Amino acid sequence: MDLTSVYTQLDVPAFSLLTGALTILILLPIASFVGYSAGKARRNRATNSEVESELLQDDTTISAILAILGLLLAFSFGSALSHSQNIKSALTNEAAALGTAFLRTDYLEEPARTELREALLAYAETRVMPGDHTINSVEMAKAFLARSLDAQAKLWPLTLKATQDPLPPAIKSLVASSINEALDAHLYRVQFLTNPMSNFTKLMMLAAATVALFLLGNRAGLKGRRLTWRLHVFSLFLFVIMTTIIDTQRGNEGFVRVDDTSLRATILDMELALATPTGQ
């Protein structure tokens, strides 16, 4: 049985960031224009009393839709920001755990020390997420996990081998606990591999924004006004906010990326330590 088969809840974005941004950028202005055209056509067919009645109803509906949209944007932005911070924290903690485990191998004797160090380095290298947008499907996410789990599976057997008698119990405990913490860090990292917002939630947010702009455009058409720059500015701000929310959730692409410098620095320290002969 493949170890990656247990990760049944993995969920990656269905569309790229560019596709999502272009969809929002095109759909929102179209919604306001369609609403304006519908409102203008309705005004031409209706009497003044009917127009006034519809305007009163629209005021209530628009206020409700804008309130719902504000709540959705606030919760979505808060969730995306929290997700980004949690990824950074989990990555930094794993880098610290790997670095500590590597340093504590100094208490071991050769050749066990070098074997465990090389295994830790190989495992650490599999923990770096690719920065070329290659993880865009569940299959690719599982392939990434498979490489990491294969390297991880070698650590504990090597730890048991390196901590055999006559090694003092205190050293055994020191080394084994650090390796265990490095292994446990995987659990915290993998939970953030899944997209925190479902596609349904994103569609609900997009639908609320689209309906809001449709109603605002419709109201302008009913009043016999032109589409002004104010509505286009509102549409632009919605585009920026919604794109930022989507971008913040994706640590490997876009403008808001998770900084993995701590993990890369730890890997570099390991490589330098292995390249330097013991005792120098």
C-alpha angles and dihedrals in degrees: 000000000000113000091221090062090079090064094084096147097062110132125179127184113280093217135036120254091251092052092049093047093049091048091054093043093053101036100052098056090042090054092053092046093049090048091049092050091048092049093048091050091049091051091053091053100040134072122244092259092053091049092051091049092051092047091055091050091047092054091060094043094047092050091051094047093047090050091051090047091051092052093048092049093047095049093042093050092047091049093048093048092048090049092052093049092047091052091051092048093048091048093049092048091051092049089052092048093049092047092050092048090050093050093048090059085077087083091062129088126241136296090021092056095057093042092054092043092053090048091051091050092049090050094047091053090057090054094066110099114228114254096206097083092251096138099077100127139047090248092056091046090053091047089054090050092047092057091048095046092049090056091042093054091065096057103072097046089051090048092053090048093049095048099052122128137314086042109110114258092238091058091045091054093045095052097038094049092051092050090048091053090051090052092047091053087070090068092057093046097048094054089064093053088082120082107253095211119060120227088246091059091050091049090049090053091048091047092052091050092047094049091047092054092043091054093045090051091045091053091052090051093049090052092050093242129136125250102267132204089254093070091047091050090051089050090050093051091050089051092051094047095046093046090049090053092052092043094051091056093056111071096181102051142034127031100305105065130168111251108234094176092119092059094044090049090052091051090050091051089052092050092049092048092051091047091053115079115240114269096027 
